[in-house]
């Protein structure tokens, strides 16, 4: 039941239905207090509502609930970058790439963070690693386009 609730919460996040996602994630977390996907859905919903500080705490917990899953770190980096928290975004992206060196989305978000910081060398290297990484799904055409845009 908790897995189903967490999946529903993720679907609601995808629809930008933040309040309902929070309600459903809370139900899942009531059933299984350390449910990583439910906590990740909660974090994404909180970030979607604009409270990045509270979202960061939830992302940290989601990452601690599933130490072998890079998703919470990547989601956290994306959310922090979107809400103009570049230093925190870089910290999450660095953790993701250091802990999950073959996870393409981690390298892609590090590239995005580096572009935002105008760090062209890091962005280029990160995007190249994203293209050669063996785990995770990325839009390779979009990454190649981003790479080509770095001058």
QUIMOHU-V923604 format. One record per residue. RES is the residue in one letter. SS is DSSP state (H for helix, E for strand, C for the rest). OMEGA is omega in whole degrees, 0 to 359 (NA if undefined). NEAR is the number of other ideal C-beta (glycine too) atoms within 10 Angstrom. Layout:
RES;SS;OMEGA;NEAR  RES;SS;OMEGA;NEAR
This chain:
X;C;180;9  X;H;179;16  X;H;179;13  X;H;179;12  X;H;179;23  X;H;178;25  X;H;177;15  X;H;179;18  X;H;178;30  X;H;179;18  X;H;179;14  X;H;175;21  X;H;180;24  X;H;178;11  X;C;182;9  X;C;177;11  X;C;190;16  X;H;184;17  X;H;180;11  X;H;177;15  X;H;179;26  X;H;180;20  X;H;183;14  X;H;177;25  X;H;179;29  X;H;177;15  X;H;179;17  X;H;181;24  X;H;175;21  X;H;180;12  X;H;180;14  X;C;188;17  X;C;181;11  X;C;180;12  X;C;187;23  X;H;182;20  X;H;176;23  X;H;179;30  X;H;177;27  X;H;177;27  X;H;177;31  X;H;180;27  X;H;180;26  X;H;179;29  X;H;178;27  X;H;178;23  X;H;178;24  X;H;177;18  X;C;174;15  X;C;180;11  X;C;187;14  X;H;180;19  X;H;177;10  X;H;178;14  X;H;179;24  X;H;177;21  X;H;180;12  X;H;177;24  X;H;179;29  X;H;179;16  X;H;179;17  X;H;179;26  X;H;181;25  X;H;179;12  X;H;182;19  X;C;186;16  X;C;179;10  X;C;181;7  X;C;180;16  X;C;184;24  X;H;181;20  X;H;179;27  X;H;180;27  X;H;178;27  X;H;180;25  X;H;179;31  X;H;179;30  X;H;182;20  X;H;180;23  X;H;178;25  X;H;180;21  X;H;183;14  X;C;173;17  X;C;174;10  X;C;188;19  X;H;181;15  X;H;178;9  X;H;177;20  X;H;180;25  X;H;180;21  X;H;178;17  X;H;180;28  X;H;178;28  X;H;178;15  X;H;181;18  X;H;182;25  X;H;179;23  X;H;182;10  X;H;184;14  X;C;189;21  X;C;181;14  X;C;183;14  X;E;185;24  X;H;180;23  X;H;178;22  X;H;179;31  X;H;180;28  X;H;180;27  X;H;175;29  X;H;176;27  X;H;179;26  X;H;179;22  X;H;180;26  X;H;177;22  X;H;179;19  X;H;180;14  X;C;182;15  X;C;177;8  X;C;188;16  X;H;183;12  X;H;179;9  X;H;180;17  X;H;180;22  X;H;180;16  X;H;181;15  X;H;179;26  X;H;178;26  X;H;178;15  X;H;177;19  X;H;181;26  X;H;182;16  X;H;181;9  X;C;187;19  X;C;181;8  X;E;176;12  X;C;183;17  X;C;175;7  X;C;174;18  X;C;185;11  X;H;179;12  X;H;179;8  X;H;179;11  X;H;178;20  X;H;178;14  X;H;178;11  X;H;179;19  X;H;180;16  X;H;181;9  X;H;179;10  X;C;182;13  X;C;NA;4
